[in-house]
Amino acid sequence: MPKKTADFKWLLYVCAGAVGLYLLLPLLMIILTSISMGTATKFPPEGLTLEWYGKLADQKQFLQAFLNSIAASAGAVALALVAGTLAALAIIQYPFRGSGVLRAFFMSPMVMPKITLGVAYLILFSKMHIAGGLFALILGEAVIVFPFVLSIVGSAMANLNAAHREAAADLGAGPLRIFFTITLPQLRLSLLLAGSIAFVFTFDQVETALLILRQGSYTLPIQLFLYMEKWQDPTVAVVSVVLIAFALTLFWAIKLVIRSAPGIENLLGGGQDERRS
Amino acid sequence: MMRTTSRIVGLFTYGNGNRPWAAQLLLLLPAIALMGVVYLGGLLIFGRYSFDLYNNGSLVRDWNGQAYRAFLTDPYYWTLIGTTFRVAAKVTFWSLLLAYPLAYCMAGLRRPGLKQTLLLLTFLPLLVSAVVRSYGWQLLLSRQGFMNWLFIHLGVTDSGFDMMYNETGVVIALVHIFLPFMVFPLLNVLSQSDNQLKAAAHDLGAGKWRTFFTITFPLSARGIASGVQIVFTLCLTAFTTPQLIGGGRVMTLPVFIYQRTLDTNWPMAAVASLFLFVSSIAVSLIVNKGADWLMFRRTRQGRI
C-alpha cells in the first residue's frame, strides 16, 4: 500500500466494518430470537428464556429431517466422488477425441438453474416411480455436486507427476495397483476437500429437494422452509442456531484439514469456478 | 479360450502411453450413467413437456408451440421477466457497491489476524443455509422487527416501513446471500495487483483518488466482471429468498416456475425454465465479452 492519510483509511475501515455488521446481523438476530420469550417474533423481545430449546426435544420431525439430510448428503457426495474420480481418470489422464465436450457437459449442471433441475427431477422420478424417497434425492444431488468433484479432483490429477505412475508400471504394477498405491494416496486431500465442499453444498439444497421429497423424507432445510411458511414461532430460530453451529463445526473441520496440508490452497485457486454454485 | 482372455486383459492394459478404449469407457461408465440418465434424461423429458397442451389442470400430449407463443407474447410474462432482471440488476449493483470497500480493505490489510477474521466473516454466511438466512431477514425486516424498531427510534419514520413481502426486502436479503460471491473475485484481483504501479503513480504526482481511478479500479475490472457475472446469474435463478421474503408477492421466474409446477402446468414451467437457462448463459457471455472488449480498448489506447 502506498502512503495514505489516516482519514481515508478510517473511512474505509468504517465502510468495511458496516458491511461486516450487515453480514452478521441476520445470524445475531436469529440467536437473539431463539432465546426470546413469547410466540410472537418481535423486537425488542419480551424477555429471555431457554424454553424453546427444551421444546425442541418434542419436535421429532426436525431430528428425523436432520438425519435424512445427513443420509442424503453423504449418499450424494459418495456417489459423486466415485463417479467423478473415475471420470477424471479417463478425461484428465488420457484425453481423447471429444473429451472436452464431455467435460463441458459434465460441468454444465453448474449453470443450470436449480429450480429447472428440480422440476426435471420431479417428472423423471415420478416416471421411474422413485419420487418422494431419499434415493431419488441422492441421485439428483449427485448430479449437482458432480462438477465440484470433477473440477477439484481433476485439477489435482492434472498436477500429479506421471513419472510416478510410469515407474510403478515399469516395476510391473497393473493399472488397478497403480491407482490404489500411487494415484489415490496422492489425491486423498483433494478428495477430502471436494467431498466436504460438496457436502456443505448438498446439505443446503432447497429447490430440488422441495419438489422431489414427500412427507417423512423431508430434509432439514425443507422441513424448516415448510414450517416457516405456516408458523412464525422461535422454534425455527432454535433449529437455525443448531444448523449454524453444525455449519461452524464443519467449517473448523475443513479448516483443520487445510491447515494440516500446505499447498492445498493451490487446488482451490486452480478451480475458481467452483465458487459459482 | 486363452486368446479371448488375453484379449480381454489386453483391452484394459496400457499400450504405448494410451489407455485402451474399453478401460476408458469403463471408467466413464458411472459418470455417463448418472449424468446421462438423471441429468440429461430428466431435462429432455421436461423439455418434451414444453410442447404439450395445458387445459384446465390436465395435460394433453401434443406437439404444440402454444406455451412458447403465450410466454413470448403475453405482457404478463414480460412483467415477470422484467421483475426478475430488475431484482438481479439491483442486487448486483448493491453487492458491488458493498463488496468493493470490503475487498479493498481486506487486500490492503497487513495484519494477517484481522484479515483472517474478515475473511471468515465473509465466508461464514455461505455455510449457513439460505433458508436460515432468509429467516434471519424475515425477523429483521418484519413490521415488528429490529429494522423498523431502529428506524422508529432514530426518528426516520413514525409508523415503520413495509420491507417484507416486497421487492425491497427481497433485494436486501439477496445482497446478503450473494455478497461473498462478489467479494472473492474482487479480493482475488485486488490482492494480486501490483503495488509498484500504485507507488509509481504516487511518485508521478497522482493523488489517492486519481491513483485509485487510473490504476486500481481498471486493474480490478476482471474481478468486477466475474463478480457481476456470478451474482447476476445466481440472482436470476434464486428461488428460496424471493419465495420466503417475497411471500408470493414478488414474482420472479423461479418462483413462477415453482408455482406452475405445483399446479402441474408443466408446459409453461418448461418454457420459463428454458428461458431462464438461456438468459443466464446469455448474461454470462455478454458480461464476459463486455469486460474483454473494455479492457482491450483500454490496452490499445495504451492507458494501462
Interface residues (C-beta under 8 A of the other chain):
Chain A: M1 P2 K3 K4 T5 F8 L12 Y13 C15 A16 V19 G20 Y22 L23 L24 L25 P26 L27 M29 I30 T33 A40 T41 K42 F43 P44 L79 V82 A83 G84 L86 A87 L89 A90 I91 Q93 Y94 F96 L102 F105 F106 P109 V111 M112 P113 K114 I115 T116 L117 G118 V119 A120 Y121 L122 I123 L124 K127 L139 G140 A142 V143 F146 L150 A169 G174 P175 V200 F203 D204 V206 E207 L210 L211 L220 P221 L224 F225 M228 E229 V236 A237 S240 L243 I244 A247 L248 L250 F251 Q272 R275 R276 S277
Chain B: F12 T13 Y14 N18 R19 W21 A23 Q24 L27 L28 L29 P30 A31 L34 M35 V38 Y39 L40 G41 G42 L43 I45 F46 Y49 L98 A99 P101 L102 Y104 C105 M106 G108 R110 L118 L121 T122 F123 L124 P125 L127 V128 S129 A130 V131 V132 R133 Y135 G136 W137 Q138 L139 L140 S142 Q144 G145 F146 W149 H176 L179 F181 F184 P185 N188 N195 K198 A199 H202 K208 T211 S226 I230 T233 L234 L236 T237 F239 T240 L244 P254 I257 Y258 T261 W266 A269 A270 S273 L276 F277 S280 I281 S284
